[in-house]
Amino acid sequence: MIASQSKGARLYGQIRRALQCGRFAPGQRIEPASLALEFDASLTPVRFALHHLSGERLVLDRGRDGFHMPFPTEAALRALYEWMEDRLLAALDHGALPNGRPPRGLDAQDNIAKATWQLFDAIARRTPQQEMRFAAQNANDRLAPIRTAKRALVPDARAELADLMDAWECADIPRLKCALGTYHARRRKLVSATVHLLSEARDALH
């Protein structure tokens, strides 16, 4: 029983990481059979993992129409950016600080969407408030596929992220809060363009 649970948890983690890294675009259908083949698993645990992820709002369960990646409306995406910013600022207000490791910086090989997820996850993990941490991590996970899909809209994202990372690793919380405000305000201004881009990508899949 323990081995079975461990295997199921591992499969859930594998599928979750696939979603986080942008394997599936917003609105795209997710085929359980393909995931079962990829991860050498049977359909039942794959479907169980997808149902679990739908409860976290990372996957949309459409019943007979199968599983899909959520596709945001402009209002929903704008609200999600606001929620992400609020949770990160709240984490900082409740004492989130870096762990004192040497700053790693960014290099040309870094995946900016993934590095952004890692930074926001690090901030969330450093708050002592468990519910706040869960809320921030969930918003971060839900935005991960969108960051990957819209990367062309923010050509200077590398420099922008480097500034955020430097402020965090230097524990310069006032500068980090200001940078987070600028970052999310910029994304909210890009909401219409982002949804349009996502719509074009979704239509190309059909």
N, C-alpha and C positions, 0 to 999 in steps of 0.2 A: 504493500500500500504506500509506504514512504517513497519507494523508488518510483512508483507511478505518479505520485504527486510531484516529485522532483522533476520528472520528465515533462509533465504538463506545465510546470512553472517555467522550465527552460524554453519550451515551445512558445509560451506566452511572451517571454522576454524577447525571443528571436523575432516574432511578428511585430511586437511593439517597436523594436529598434528599426525594423524595415520601414514602418510608418514614419518614424522620426527622421530617417535619413532621406525622405522624399521618394521612396520607391514607387509610391502610387500618387498620382496627381489628384488634387481636389476634384471630386465628382466622379472619379474613375471607379469602375466596378472591380471588386476584389474576388478572385476565383479561389475558393477553398481548396479545390483539387490541385491547383498550381502550387499553392503554399504547402500542401501535403507532400507533393513530389519534391519541392525544393528543400524542405526540412526533414524529409524521410520520416513522415508521420502519417497516421491514418486520418481520415476525414473527421471522425468524431472529436478528437482533442483540438483539431484546428478550428472547427466550428465553435467549440466551447471557448477557446481563446478569443475568437472574434466576437462572440456574445459578451464576454467579459469586457472587451475593449469598447463595445457599443455602449455598455453601461458607464464607461468613462468618457463617452462622447468623442472618442477618437475614430470610431467607425460608425456608420449608419446602417442599421438593420432594416431593410425594406420588405421583410417577410418573404413572400414568394419571388420577389424581384432580386433577392440576394443581398449581399453586403456591398456597400459603396463607401468611398471616402466622402466625408461631409463636404458640401459645397456652400460657402457662406454667402448670404446676402450682404449688401453694402452696410446695412444697419447692424447686422450681427458681427461683421468683421470689425467695424469701428468700435462696437461695444467690447469685443474681445481684446482689442489693443488697449482700451481704457482699463479693462480689468487686469491685464498683464502689468501695466504700469503701476496701477494702484497696489497690486500684491507685492511687486518688487520694492516699492517705496515703503510699504508697511513692514516688509522684512528688514529693511535697513533701519527703520525707526525702532524696531524691536531688537536691535543689537547685532544684526548680521554683519560679520566681518570676515575678511579672508583668513585662511588657515596659516599664514606665515610662510608658505612655501615660496621659493624664488619665482619671480614672474617668468612665464615662458614666452610671452610675446606671440606675434603672428609671423608666419613665413609664407612664401608664395604658394606653397603646396596646401595650405589650410583651406578646408571647405568652410566658407564664411557662415553659411546657414547652420552647419553643425557646431562651429565654434561659438556662435551666438547662443544656440541652445545650451551648450556647456557652461557658458558664463552665467546665463540666467538660472540654470539649475544649481550652479555653485552658490549663487546668492540665496536662492530659496533654501538650500540645505543648511545654510549657516544660521538660520533663524531658529530660536528655541521654541517657537510656537508651532506645534505640529499641524494644526488645521490650516494655518497660514501657509506652511510649507507645502502641504498637499494641494491647496488651491493654486499656488504659484506654479507648481510643477505641472498640474493639469493644463493650465492655460498655455504654458510653454510647449507642452506636447502637442496641443491642438494647433498651435501656430507654426510648428516645425515644417509641415509639408507646404504651407503657404510661403514661408521664407525661401524655400528651395525653388518654388514655381515662379516667384516674382523677382528673382535676383537681378534680372536685366533692368529693372526699374530703378535700382540704386547702384550706379556704377562706382561710387566712392564708398561702398559698404565696408571695405577693408580698413580704410583710414578711420571711419566712424567707429567700427568695432574696436580698433586698436586704442582709441581714446577711452572708450568704456572700460576696456580691460586694464588699462594703465591706472585709471582712477580707482578701480576695485582693488587691484593688487597693491596699490600704495595706501589703501584704506583712507582715501580722500573722499569721504562720504558726501560732503556738500557738492563737490565737483561731479561725483557719480550721479547724484540725484538730478542735477542740472542736465547732465548728458542724457540720462534716461528720459527726462521730460522732452528734450529736443528730439531724441530718437523716435519716441512714440508719437509726438506731434507730427513729425514728418510722415510716418506710416499712415496716420489718419488722413492726411492730405492726399495720400496716394491710394486711398481705398477704392475710388471709382476706377482708376486706371488698373488697379490690381484685380478687381473682379472682372473687368473687361478682358484682361490678359488670361485669367483663369478660364473664362468662358470660351475664348478662342482655343485654348489648349484642350478643354473638354470636348468641344465640337470636333476637333481634329482626331479624337480617339474613336469617333463613331463613323 
